[in-house]
Amino acid sequence: MIYKVLYQQSRKEMPVRENTETLYLEATDVRDVRKKLADKPYNVEFIQPLSGKFLDYEKQSAKFKLEKL
């Protein structure tokens, strides 16, 4: 399944909408996503599973790039 992860670049940073970054990641479940991001300095705000029309919509975005971790 593909997951959309909203995060801040630093764990020390307060979540501010204007500074929120997005990445797309393939994983088996949310726990797997968190495990793959554990060594990154990211402050993860939200992890959203994508499928069906939601995934199709995200794929149309110019920012859609599936990360390989």
Biopython code that builds the backbone (N, CA, C, O; Angstrom):
import numpy as np
from Bio.PDB.StructureBuilder import StructureBuilder

atoms = [
    (1, "MET", "N", (0.844, -1.165, 0.000)),
    (1, "MET", "CA", (0.000, 0.000, 0.000)),
    (1, "MET", "C", (0.897, 1.238, 0.000)),
    (1, "MET", "O", (2.021, 1.202, 0.500)),
    (2, "ILE", "N", (0.393, 2.319, -0.560)),
    (2, "ILE", "CA", (1.133, 3.569, -0.607)),
    (2, "ILE", "C", (0.592, 4.502, 0.478)),
    (2, "ILE", "O", (-0.618, 4.626, 0.668)),
    (3, "TYR", "N", (1.520, 5.154, 1.185)),
    (3, "TYR", "CA", (1.169, 6.059, 2.272)),
    (3, "TYR", "C", (1.686, 7.459, 1.977)),
    (3, "TYR", "O", (2.770, 7.634, 1.421)),
    (4, "LYS", "N", (0.897, 8.443, 2.355)),
    (4, "LYS", "CA", (1.286, 9.840, 2.260)),
    (4, "LYS", "C", (1.691, 10.271, 3.668)),
    (4, "LYS", "O", (0.916, 10.131, 4.614)),
    (5, "VAL", "N", (2.911, 10.797, 3.800)),
    (5, "VAL", "CA", (3.433, 11.188, 5.096)),
    (5, "VAL", "C", (3.633, 12.705, 5.110)),
    (5, "VAL", "O", (4.333, 13.259, 4.262)),
    (6, "LEU", "N", (3.011, 13.360, 6.080)),
    (6, "LEU", "CA", (3.187, 14.796, 6.277)),
    (6, "LEU", "C", (4.148, 14.967, 7.452)),
    (6, "LEU", "O", (3.952, 14.370, 8.511)),
    (7, "TYR", "N", (5.184, 15.782, 7.263)),
    (7, "TYR", "CA", (6.215, 15.902, 8.290)),
    (7, "TYR", "C", (6.908, 17.262, 8.260)),
    (7, "TYR", "O", (6.799, 18.014, 7.291)),
    (8, "GLN", "N", (7.620, 17.558, 9.342)),
    (8, "GLN", "CA", (8.512, 18.712, 9.445)),
    (8, "GLN", "C", (9.935, 18.177, 9.282)),
    (8, "GLN", "O", (10.199, 17.018, 9.601)),
    (9, "GLN", "N", (10.843, 19.001, 8.794)),
    (9, "GLN", "CA", (12.220, 18.571, 8.550)),
    (9, "GLN", "C", (12.987, 18.207, 9.824)),
    (9, "GLN", "O", (13.928, 17.416, 9.770)),
    (10, "SER", "N", (12.597, 18.773, 10.960)),
    (10, "SER", "CA", (13.333, 18.543, 12.197)),
    (10, "SER", "C", (12.368, 18.146, 13.320)),
    (10, "SER", "O", (11.250, 18.653, 13.406)),
    (11, "ARG", "N", (12.820, 17.242, 14.162)),
    (11, "ARG", "CA", (11.994, 16.837, 15.311)),
    (11, "ARG", "C", (11.852, 17.964, 16.320)),
    (11, "ARG", "O", (10.919, 17.968, 17.123)),
    (12, "LYS", "N", (12.766, 18.914, 16.282)),
    (12, "LYS", "CA", (12.739, 20.041, 17.211)),
    (12, "LYS", "C", (11.776, 21.130, 16.763)),
    (12, "LYS", "O", (11.440, 22.022, 17.542)),
    (13, "GLU", "N", (11.332, 21.065, 15.519)),
    (13, "GLU", "CA", (10.456, 22.074, 14.939)),
    (13, "GLU", "C", (9.007, 21.846, 15.339)),
    (13, "GLU", "O", (8.516, 20.717, 15.326)),
    (14, "MET", "N", (8.337, 22.920, 15.691)),
    (14, "MET", "CA", (6.896, 22.843, 15.960)),
    (14, "MET", "C", (6.179, 22.662, 14.620)),
    (14, "MET", "O", (6.592, 23.264, 13.628)),
    (15, "PRO", "N", (5.129, 21.859, 14.561)),
    (15, "PRO", "CA", (4.386, 21.715, 13.314)),
    (15, "PRO", "C", (3.723, 23.027, 12.897)),
    (15, "PRO", "O", (2.877, 23.565, 13.611)),
    (16, "VAL", "N", (4.119, 23.524, 11.738)),
    (16, "VAL", "CA", (3.553, 24.733, 11.154)),
    (16, "VAL", "C", (3.139, 24.372, 9.731)),
    (16, "VAL", "O", (3.960, 23.895, 8.948)),
    (17, "ARG", "N", (1.900, 24.592, 9.403)),
    (17, "ARG", "CA", (1.359, 24.173, 8.111)),
    (17, "ARG", "C", (2.216, 24.632, 6.930)),
    (17, "ARG", "O", (2.425, 23.872, 5.985)),
    (18, "GLU", "N", (2.709, 25.864, 6.977)),
    (18, "GLU", "CA", (3.490, 26.408, 5.860)),
    (18, "GLU", "C", (4.820, 25.684, 5.662)),
    (18, "GLU", "O", (5.389, 25.730, 4.571)),
    (19, "ASN", "N", (5.319, 25.019, 6.700)),
    (19, "ASN", "CA", (6.599, 24.313, 6.608)),
    (19, "ASN", "C", (6.442, 22.802, 6.439)),
    (19, "ASN", "O", (7.437, 22.077, 6.407)),
    (20, "THR", "N", (5.229, 22.333, 6.332)),
    (20, "THR", "CA", (4.981, 20.897, 6.229)),
    (20, "THR", "C", (5.424, 20.363, 4.867)),
    (20, "THR", "O", (5.091, 20.917, 3.820)),
    (21, "GLU", "N", (6.180, 19.277, 4.916)),
    (21, "GLU", "CA", (6.651, 18.585, 3.716)),
    (21, "GLU", "C", (5.815, 17.317, 3.531)),
    (21, "GLU", "O", (5.160, 16.847, 4.461)),
    (22, "THR", "N", (5.854, 16.776, 2.317)),
    (22, "THR", "CA", (5.105, 15.556, 2.007)),
    (22, "THR", "C", (6.023, 14.551, 1.326)),
    (22, "THR", "O", (6.847, 14.915, 0.488)),
    (23, "LEU", "N", (5.873, 13.294, 1.690)),
    (23, "LEU", "CA", (6.540, 12.239, 0.940)),
    (23, "LEU", "C", (5.586, 11.067, 0.806)),
    (23, "LEU", "O", (4.678, 10.881, 1.617)),
    (24, "TYR", "N", (5.810, 10.288, -0.227)),
    (24, "TYR", "CA", (4.978, 9.122, -0.517)),
    (24, "TYR", "C", (5.866, 7.894, -0.388)),
    (24, "TYR", "O", (6.992, 7.867, -0.885)),
    (25, "LEU", "N", (5.344, 6.887, 0.282)),
    (25, "LEU", "CA", (6.139, 5.731, 0.632)),
    (25, "LEU", "C", (5.311, 4.460, 0.502)),
    (25, "LEU", "O", (4.134, 4.436, 0.862)),
    (26, "GLU", "N", (5.925, 3.416, -0.007)),
    (26, "GLU", "CA", (5.246, 2.124, -0.087)),
    (26, "GLU", "C", (5.628, 1.303, 1.144)),
    (26, "GLU", "O", (6.810, 1.151, 1.455)),
    (27, "ALA", "N", (4.622, 0.776, 1.840)),
    (27, "ALA", "CA", (4.847, -0.010, 3.052)),
    (27, "ALA", "C", (3.660, -0.943, 3.277)),
    (27, "ALA", "O", (2.618, -0.813, 2.636)),
    (28, "THR", "N", (3.840, -1.885, 4.199)),
    (28, "THR", "CA", (2.771, -2.845, 4.477)),
    (28, "THR", "C", (1.701, -2.275, 5.407)),
    (28, "THR", "O", (0.520, -2.598, 5.274)),
    (29, "ASP", "N", (2.125, -1.415, 6.362)),
    (29, "ASP", "CA", (1.192, -0.783, 7.292)),
    (29, "ASP", "C", (1.847, 0.449, 7.910)),
    (29, "ASP", "O", (2.996, 0.766, 7.605)),
    (30, "VAL", "N", (1.110, 1.144, 8.782)),
    (30, "VAL", "CA", (1.610, 2.379, 9.396)),
    (30, "VAL", "C", (2.855, 2.099, 10.235)),
    (30, "VAL", "O", (3.791, 2.899, 10.243)),
    (31, "ARG", "N", (2.869, 0.989, 10.928)),
    (31, "ARG", "CA", (4.033, 0.616, 11.737)),
    (31, "ARG", "C", (5.280, 0.479, 10.862)),
    (31, "ARG", "O", (6.367, 0.903, 11.254)),
    (32, "ASP", "N", (5.121, -0.109, 9.687)),
    (32, "ASP", "CA", (6.222, -0.258, 8.739)),
    (32, "ASP", "C", (6.715, 1.114, 8.253)),
    (32, "ASP", "O", (7.918, 1.322, 8.095)),
    (33, "VAL", "N", (5.791, 2.040, 8.018)),
    (33, "VAL", "CA", (6.163, 3.406, 7.617)),
    (33, "VAL", "C", (7.010, 4.033, 8.712)),
    (33, "VAL", "O", (8.074, 4.584, 8.430)),
    (34, "ARG", "N", (6.555, 3.958, 9.955)),
    (34, "ARG", "CA", (7.294, 4.552, 11.069)),
    (34, "ARG", "C", (8.673, 3.908, 11.227)),
    (34, "ARG", "O", (9.646, 4.590, 11.551)),
    (35, "LYS", "N", (8.754, 2.604, 11.000)),
    (35, "LYS", "CA", (10.027, 1.902, 11.090)),
    (35, "LYS", "C", (10.992, 2.400, 10.008)),
    (35, "LYS", "O", (12.179, 2.594, 10.273)),
    (36, "LYS", "N", (10.482, 2.606, 8.794)),
    (36, "LYS", "CA", (11.321, 3.076, 7.692)),
    (36, "LYS", "C", (11.799, 4.509, 7.904)),
    (36, "LYS", "O", (12.857, 4.888, 7.400)),
    (37, "LEU", "N", (11.036, 5.305, 8.641)),
    (37, "LEU", "CA", (11.389, 6.704, 8.881)),
    (37, "LEU", "C", (12.126, 6.914, 10.210)),
    (37, "LEU", "O", (12.490, 8.043, 10.541)),
    (38, "ALA", "N", (12.346, 5.847, 10.965)),
    (38, "ALA", "CA", (12.926, 5.966, 12.303)),
    (38, "ALA", "C", (14.304, 6.619, 12.305)),
    (38, "ALA", "O", (14.625, 7.350, 13.242)),
    (39, "ASP", "N", (15.118, 6.383, 11.296)),
    (39, "ASP", "CA", (16.466, 6.944, 11.283)),
    (39, "ASP", "C", (16.529, 8.354, 10.684)),
    (39, "ASP", "O", (17.601, 8.956, 10.633)),
    (40, "LYS", "N", (15.405, 8.872, 10.240)),
    (40, "LYS", "CA", (15.323, 10.226, 9.680)),
    (40, "LYS", "C", (15.036, 11.221, 10.805)),
    (40, "LYS", "O", (14.419, 10.854, 11.805)),
    (41, "PRO", "N", (15.469, 12.459, 10.658)),
    (41, "PRO", "CA", (15.227, 13.462, 11.713)),
    (41, "PRO", "C", (13.849, 14.124, 11.616)),
    (41, "PRO", "O", (13.651, 15.218, 12.145)),
    (42, "TYR", "N", (12.904, 13.470, 10.949)),
    (42, "TYR", "CA", (11.600, 14.061, 10.683)),
    (42, "TYR", "C", (10.687, 14.059, 11.898)),
    (42, "TYR", "O", (10.720, 13.140, 12.716)),
    (43, "ASN", "N", (9.872, 15.100, 12.004)),
    (43, "ASN", "CA", (8.794, 15.167, 12.980)),
    (43, "ASN", "C", (7.514, 14.811, 12.201)),
    (43, "ASN", "O", (6.918, 15.673, 11.556)),
    (44, "VAL", "N", (7.106, 13.555, 12.265)),
    (44, "VAL", "CA", (5.961, 13.067, 11.491)),
    (44, "VAL", "C", (4.668, 13.589, 12.109)),
    (44, "VAL", "O", (4.404, 13.382, 13.294)),
    (45, "GLU", "N", (3.870, 14.265, 11.294)),
    (45, "GLU", "CA", (2.587, 14.808, 11.744)),
    (45, "GLU", "C", (1.442, 13.835, 11.506)),
    (45, "GLU", "O", (0.598, 13.614, 12.374)),
    (46, "PHE", "N", (1.432, 13.252, 10.293)),
    (46, "PHE", "CA", (0.274, 12.451, 9.892)),
    (46, "PHE", "C", (0.685, 11.440, 8.837)),
    (46, "PHE", "O", (1.477, 11.754, 7.948)),
    (47, "ILE", "N", (0.160, 10.243, 8.929)),
    (47, "ILE", "CA", (0.395, 9.193, 7.931)),
    (47, "ILE", "C", (-0.963, 8.761, 7.406)),
    (47, "ILE", "O", (-1.825, 8.323, 8.169)),
    (48, "GLN", "N", (-1.147, 8.888, 6.092)),
    (48, "GLN", "CA", (-2.447, 8.595, 5.472)),
    (48, "GLN", "C", (-2.293, 7.512, 4.410)),
    (48, "GLN", "O", (-1.508, 7.674, 3.476)),
    (49, "PRO", "N", (-3.036, 6.403, 4.540)),
    (49, "PRO", "CA", (-3.005, 5.393, 3.480)),
    (49, "PRO", "C", (-3.744, 5.918, 2.246)),
    (49, "PRO", "O", (-4.781, 6.570, 2.366)),
    (50, "LEU", "N", (-3.205, 5.630, 1.071)),
    (50, "LEU", "CA", (-3.825, 6.072, -0.182)),
    (50, "LEU", "C", (-4.202, 4.866, -1.025)),
    (50, "LEU", "O", (-3.415, 3.934, -1.189)),
    (51, "SER", "N", (-5.410, 4.898, -1.554)),
    (51, "SER", "CA", (-5.849, 3.850, -2.474)),
    (51, "SER", "C", (-6.996, 4.397, -3.312)),
    (51, "SER", "O", (-7.581, 5.430, -2.989)),
    (52, "GLY", "N", (-7.303, 3.694, -4.379)),
    (52, "GLY", "CA", (-8.432, 4.065, -5.226)),
    (52, "GLY", "C", (-8.321, 5.466, -5.799)),
    (52, "GLY", "O", (-7.267, 5.856, -6.301)),
    (53, "LYS", "N", (-9.402, 6.219, -5.725)),
    (53, "LYS", "CA", (-9.458, 7.568, -6.304)),
    (53, "LYS", "C", (-8.538, 8.545, -5.583)),
    (53, "LYS", "O", (-8.026, 9.479, -6.199)),
    (54, "PHE", "N", (-8.322, 8.341, -4.283)),
    (54, "PHE", "CA", (-7.416, 9.213, -3.543)),
    (54, "PHE", "C", (-5.990, 9.080, -4.087)),
    (54, "PHE", "O", (-5.289, 10.078, -4.253)),
    (55, "LEU", "N", (-5.568, 7.845, -4.362)),
    (55, "LEU", "CA", (-4.244, 7.597, -4.928)),
    (55, "LEU", "C", (-4.156, 8.157, -6.339)),
    (55, "LEU", "O", (-3.151, 8.771, -6.698)),
    (56, "ASP", "N", (-5.187, 7.956, -7.137)),
    (56, "ASP", "CA", (-5.201, 8.490, -8.505)),
    (56, "ASP", "C", (-5.059, 10.003, -8.501)),
    (56, "ASP", "O", (-4.344, 10.562, -9.332)),
    (57, "TYR", "N", (-5.736, 10.669, -7.570)),
    (57, "TYR", "CA", (-5.663, 12.122, -7.457)),
    (57, "TYR", "C", (-4.247, 12.568, -7.095)),
    (57, "TYR", "O", (-3.716, 13.498, -7.701)),
    (58, "GLU", "N", (-3.638, 11.912, -6.116)),
    (58, "GLU", "CA", (-2.283, 12.273, -5.687)),
    (58, "GLU", "C", (-1.266, 12.045, -6.804)),
    (58, "GLU", "O", (-0.309, 12.809, -6.933)),
    (59, "LYS", "N", (-1.464, 11.006, -7.607)),
    (59, "LYS", "CA", (-0.538, 10.716, -8.711)),
    (59, "LYS", "C", (-0.546, 11.819, -9.762)),
    (59, "LYS", "O", (0.432, 11.972, -10.495)),
    (60, "GLN", "N", (-1.616, 12.585, -9.851)),
    (60, "GLN", "CA", (-1.703, 13.679, -10.812)),
    (60, "GLN", "C", (-0.878, 14.889, -10.373)),
    (60, "GLN", "O", (-0.570, 15.760, -11.187)),
    (61, "SER", "N", (-0.523, 14.942, -9.100)),
    (61, "SER", "CA", (0.259, 16.060, -8.569)),
    (61, "SER", "C", (1.686, 16.005, -9.094)),
    (61, "SER", "O", (2.260, 14.926, -9.245)),
    (62, "ALA", "N", (2.253, 17.168, -9.370)),
    (62, "ALA", "CA", (3.638, 17.238, -9.834)),
    (62, "ALA", "C", (4.610, 16.831, -8.718)),
    (62, "ALA", "O", (5.748, 16.456, -8.999)),
    (63, "LYS", "N", (4.169, 16.901, -7.462)),
    (63, "LYS", "CA", (5.023, 16.562, -6.322)),
    (63, "LYS", "C", (5.025, 15.063, -6.009)),
    (63, "LYS", "O", (5.776, 14.625, -5.137)),
    (64, "PHE", "N", (4.211, 14.275, -6.694)),
    (64, "PHE", "CA", (4.114, 12.845, -6.396)),
    (64, "PHE", "C", (5.377, 12.137, -6.867)),
    (64, "PHE", "O", (5.676, 12.094, -8.060)),
    (65, "LYS", "N", (6.107, 11.589, -5.914)),
    (65, "LYS", "CA", (7.300, 10.785, -6.207)),
    (65, "LYS", "C", (7.388, 9.728, -5.118)),
    (65, "LYS", "O", (7.484, 10.061, -3.937)),
    (66, "LEU", "N", (7.356, 8.480, -5.496)),
    (66, "LEU", "CA", (7.409, 7.387, -4.544)),
    (66, "LEU", "C", (8.850, 7.219, -4.055)),
    (66, "LEU", "O", (9.754, 6.942, -4.843)),
    (67, "GLU", "N", (9.050, 7.393, -2.743)),
    (67, "GLU", "CA", (10.392, 7.304, -2.156)),
    (67, "GLU", "C", (10.808, 5.847, -1.985)),
    (67, "GLU", "O", (9.975, 4.980, -1.724)),
    (68, "LYS", "N", (12.082, 5.594, -2.133)),
    (68, "LYS", "CA", (12.637, 4.254, -1.923)),
    (68, "LYS", "C", (13.469, 4.296, -0.637)),
    (68, "LYS", "O", (14.570, 4.848, -0.626)),
    (69, "LEU", "N", (12.946, 3.718, 0.438)),
    (69, "LEU", "CA", (13.683, 3.689, 1.705)),
    (69, "LEU", "C", (13.958, 2.269, 2.112)),
    (69, "LEU", "O", (14.569, 2.033, 3.154)),
]
sb = StructureBuilder()
sb.init_structure("model")
sb.init_model(0)
sb.init_chain("A")
sb.init_seg("    ")
for serial, (resi, resn, name, xyz) in enumerate(atoms, 1):
    if name == "N":
        sb.init_residue(resn, " ", resi, " ")
    sb.init_atom(name, np.array(xyz, "f"), 0.0, 1.0, " ", f" {name:<3s}", serial, name[0])
structure = sb.get_structure()
